[in-house]
Amino acid sequence: MNNRPPRVLILNGIESAGVNSVDRVGYALEPLGYQIEDVALRPTKWYQGRENEIWLENLNRIYAVAQPGDHVVAHSNGCRLCFDMLDGGFRFGNLFWFAPALDKGLTLRDCCYRHCDVFANPHDKALLAGQFLWRHRWGAMGRVGYKGPCVGKVRTLFYPNRQGMGHGHYFEEELLKQLVRVIDMELRMGARSYAVGDRTPNSQLLTSSPEATNE
């Protein structure tokens, strides 16, 4: 019988080591009995693009730590690195993607994850600006939610915020407590699929955002 605590990987975004953002999710989950693996991805700048040496270094950092079945909490560009691993066939458990810088309609390999929660803000100015950078493939998922074909295993939870860039408000104290409860509940419930309209307690789940439907 396996009595090891569930492992959760923390994947930060660009221009940050995650200390003041997604790492806070790990700090809050650890006292609840989870084994936290902060991968500490090397920060990059928005103008450096992707698929460069830093990108490859960060992928290698994840591969060096990750074990099949690990759960993932990722922010922004960390979600894109997680997707690259999924696309390559790596098998994760649950995915929790905050403001993912990913295309809204991509296909997630059904065999390679248990369930994915996308936390989005239709007023995310960082992702809006990133879509106009010619060297990048930053997508709108973190603003408009997931629009791809894997709707049975992916749900979007909108947390609108117009203040600042709207890209990291998830990690502010009060909302963070609420979202950690969502994550903890999801991991304790285990595998399940969600019908459109399912509601997780303590969340603001919307199946679509009226302000982002035409993106």
ABEGO torsion letter per residue (X at the ends): XBABBBBBBBBBBBGBAGAABAAAAAAAAAAAGBBBBBAGBBBBBAAAEBGBAAAAAAAAAAAAABBBGBBBBBBEAAAAAAAAAAAAGBBBBBBBBBGBBBBAABBBBAAABABBBBBBBAABAAAAAAAABAABABBAAAAAEBABAAAAABBBBBBBBABEAGAAAAABAAAAAAAAAAAAAAAAAEBBBBBBGBBBBGBBBBABBAAAAAX
